[in-house]
Structure formats: structure tokens, C-alpha cells
Amino acid sequence: MLENQKFRPAQVIGPLGEPLTLDSLPPPHTTRWVVRRKAEVVAAVAGGLLSVDDVCQRYTLSIEEFTSWQRAVDRSGMPGLRVTRIKHYRDQYERQQRY
């Protein structure tokens, strides 16, 4: 991450391969978080477009909620962000850890 650096890129590559800028991110008062929007925010942080603190403040998210998105993307990709499938992907990850 580039959190401690002063340089921030003007754009990063989003989860679907499209360029993401601050203007193309979800609006600050987003309340309906679909998979694509969550993935865009995670990609923005991973690429250094925003810091974790900026994201939490901009979208009024807790650190725990945002890090759960990051873990879901790391473990299962975008499908892991689906709220209706959280238990499925969590169980799948736990089974993989056992073997």
C-alpha cells in the first residue's frame, strides 16, 4: 500500500479491468453496497487511490467492515463479497485451511 507516501495515482485498475478514478468511485453517501461497488473500493485502496482511513471516513464504514471486504476478495475474489453467500465462502475457506 502507498498510505505513507505523498504520491497518489490519478487512476488505478478496477476489479473488472476498467480504470478507476476518485470521480468514478461510488458516491460518498452510498447505502446499497453491491459486489461491484465493494470491489471497486477495495481496488482503490489496494492501488493507493485512497487510504483505508479515507475510505472509512468517506463511506462511514468501520475498519472491521472494510477489512472483511478485503479478506473476502483475497480469499474468494468478487464472488466472496456476496452477502447472501458469506457463510458458504467462510465454510469453504475453513475446509481449505484444514487440508
Wavefront OBJ file of the C-alpha trace (Angstrom):
o trace
v 0.000 0.000 0.000
v 1.019 3.579 -0.530
v -0.579 5.037 2.604
v 2.591 6.631 3.938
v 3.599 8.117 0.614
v 2.515 11.529 -0.627
v 2.092 10.372 -4.225
v -1.322 9.017 -5.125
v -2.093 7.786 -8.612
v -4.744 9.576 -10.643
v -6.300 6.234 -11.537
v -5.984 2.539 -10.765
v -7.259 -0.581 -12.471
v -10.627 -1.673 -11.127
v -11.863 -5.197 -10.448
v -13.303 -5.540 -13.955
v -10.206 -4.133 -15.678
v -11.571 -0.608 -16.137
v -9.725 2.496 -14.912
v -10.960 3.840 -11.572
v -10.610 7.465 -10.534
v -11.914 9.286 -7.467
v -14.819 10.525 -9.594
v -15.752 7.045 -10.798
v -15.858 5.512 -7.309
v -19.247 5.032 -5.652
v -20.747 8.256 -4.264
v -19.855 9.067 -0.632
v -23.379 8.505 0.671
v -23.794 5.041 -0.857
v -26.046 2.832 1.246
v -26.647 -0.095 -1.108
v -23.386 -1.966 -1.381
v -23.452 -4.370 -4.306
v -20.488 -6.619 -5.066
v -19.098 -4.373 -7.822
v -19.071 -1.267 -5.606
v -17.360 -3.080 -2.742
v -14.758 -4.483 -5.141
v -14.113 -1.018 -6.604
v -13.458 0.437 -3.161
v -11.132 -2.453 -2.241
v -9.261 -1.999 -5.553
v -8.944 1.748 -4.928
v -7.260 1.099 -1.591
v -5.058 -1.677 -2.975
v -3.918 0.610 -5.792
v -3.240 3.560 -3.500
v -6.019 5.796 -4.815
v -7.435 6.118 -1.271
v -6.200 5.089 2.152
v -8.185 2.834 4.461
v -8.874 5.843 6.700
v -10.122 7.855 3.715
v -12.468 5.054 2.673
v -13.855 4.557 6.174
v -14.481 8.262 6.562
v -15.843 8.803 3.041
v -18.290 5.890 3.221
v -18.866 5.823 7.014
v -17.582 2.264 7.245
v -15.922 0.659 10.223
v -12.393 -0.672 9.837
v -13.768 -4.153 10.548
v -16.316 -3.944 7.748
v -13.766 -2.752 5.216
v -11.180 -5.362 6.218
v -13.868 -8.040 5.899
v -14.313 -6.909 2.280
v -10.560 -7.121 1.727
v -10.396 -10.626 3.220
v -13.344 -11.751 1.103
v -11.674 -10.512 -2.084
v -8.338 -12.097 -1.114
v -9.939 -15.447 -0.335
v -12.685 -15.790 -2.941
v -12.470 -12.861 -5.336
v -15.534 -10.799 -6.143
v -18.000 -13.652 -5.501
v -16.842 -13.674 -1.873
v -18.387 -10.223 -1.423
v -21.925 -11.502 -1.975
v -23.800 -11.066 1.294
v -26.074 -13.995 0.531
v -23.082 -16.334 0.199
v -20.877 -15.249 3.143
v -21.436 -18.461 5.090
v -20.744 -20.613 2.021
v -17.393 -18.933 1.313
v -16.416 -18.861 5.002
v -17.093 -22.613 5.297
v -15.200 -23.265 2.074
v -12.194 -21.289 3.335
v -12.213 -23.126 6.677
v -12.278 -26.509 4.897
v -9.316 -25.468 2.772
v -7.364 -24.490 5.883
v -7.873 -27.963 7.398
v -6.335 -29.811 4.454
l 1 2 3 4 5 6 7 8 9 10 11 12 13 14 15 16 17 18 19 20 21 22 23 24 25 26 27 28 29 30 31 32 33 34 35 36 37 38 39 40 41 42 43 44 45 46 47 48 49 50 51 52 53 54 55 56 57 58 59 60 61 62 63 64 65 66 67 68 69 70 71 72 73 74 75 76 77 78 79 80 81 82 83 84 85 86 87 88 89 90 91 92 93 94 95 96 97 98 99
